[in-house]
Structures are given as structure tokens and as C-alpha cells.
């Protein structure tokens, strides 16, 4: 016992126990504090339901909460209390400090608030839309397109001379019998991709047939009574009928007005949001304690080198 009483650890435990007893004597409830009380009220549950669903508007969240059966409501309360308790415990342990994920979330929340505020205040005039269109006309360029069908002859199954003769004979047959666009699939071999191509761009056609054949197809005039060819691709020979084609063009503003208005509004929102964020940044002084190139340092407003 004499040896035990000399142990420093025992002294520490006794002092701690004494402090606990003293604190318990002067306090009705040593654990009672604002941070240890979780208030479950309607407002808290409405927010919980809304953020959990990520889709409910406030009115819909209220309707959802009011319609919950008793058992589900009890489970919802338990989930809310559990989440709130763990959140408070994490804060009490300092887990929010030096956590980059939490830092990014907080930054995103501020960005979201500024963006929402700016978005609500942006109103564009017709002149604004016209100005945006004039400055970004090339963005609304409509690419040329072609609608065509083809009859394919597989080059891997025949000798080149045989392939040429077969394609020439079939071309004469198709035109003599006036075989329509819709019956092309009844002739020739099965192609790797499609038989019919509807309003396809030069890039798309070239990806299936090669640039040389795509150029020749786009050069044809639409004529649903005539077959053309044969045209060569890396797969074999093709006989082609063009049903429709259109050259590339810049549309009139009236054709794309809604799209231009959306684009113009997004650009204004982005610019004003960036200005709002920059105003927050400008409220702080920057003191460089790390060497930077002169060009980078010059870009920092209110900088003050250490």
C-alpha cells in the first residue's frame, strides 16, 4: 500500500476524481449545455427532409413530412438525431479543422450563394441578346448535312475486277428499275455500319466511309430517282442515292434566339458572379511569404511581401 500511494498515476487519478466530485456538487446537470441539447422541431425536420431528398421544394417537403405514418416519422426523427449528434461530436473533436474536403464544401456554398443572388438579378434586353449574337455568330454555325442511302459491295469477298463489274451491273439495274430509296437494303452486301444516313455531317460520313467518299457524296445533288457511283471506301464499293442535302450556313437570329438568349444570360451570370467573388477576395490583404515570379506576384491585388 505504501508503494502504491507513491505512484504518480494514482495521484493524477485522485485529483481528477476530486475535480469531478466538486463539479458535480456545484452543478445540477454537469452535461447540460446548449451544444448537448438537440431540439427536434418542425423546422429542423423540414430542412432534414428537403436536403436528404435533394429534390423537394419547401412546400413538397412539408407535404411529405405531414403524410408520414407514425412509424416512418419516428424513424426520421431517429435519423435526424443521429446525424445531428455525430455532426456536433465531429465539431467538438475539431474534425472540421484542416480538412480540405470541408474547406471546398464551404467555398462551394459561398459560390452557390453568390451565383443564386446574381442569377435572380440578371435581366437581358433584346439589345443584349443581339449584341451577344453579333459577338459569337460563329458559335451558331449550322454544319452542312446530307441524307442518303447506299448499296454496298464487300471488297474482302471479291477480287477487284469482279467487284467493279458487279457494282456497274447493279448500278444499271437500280436505275433501270427505278429502285427507290426505301428498298436499298434489299440489294448488295451487309455493311459494317448503316444503310440509311439521315442529316449527317461531313465528319460523321467520313468516319464511316473515309474523307474522299464523303466529299463525293456531299457533291451530289439530291435526286430520289437516280443512283450514283460506284464510290470506293476502305470496305469496298458503294452505290449512292441522295435524298436531301444542305450547305453549311449562319442562321438568322430569329432561328436560334432562345439558344442565344440562354447563352447570353449564362455569360452575364458568370461574369457578375466572378465579380462578386472577386469583391470578396479584394476585401482581404495578401501577404506573400513565399517567393513567386514577378508576373504572378503582380497579379495579386493588395499584396504585401514579407
ABEGO torsion letter per residue (X at the ends): XAAAAABAAAAAAAAAAAAAAAAAAABABAABBAAABBBBBAAAAAAAAAAAAGABBAAAAAAAAAABBAAAAAAAAAAAAAAAAAAAAAAAAGAABGBAAAAAAAAAAAAAAAAAAAAAABBBBAAAAAAAAAAAAAAABBBBBBBBBBBBBBAAABBAAAAAAAAAAAAAAAAAAGBBAAAAAABEBBBABBABBBGBBAAAAAAAAEAAAAAAAAABBBBAABBBOBBBBAAEBBBBBBABBBBBBBBBAAAAAAAAAAAAAAAAAAAAAAAAAAAAAAABBBBBABBBBAAAAAABBGBBBX
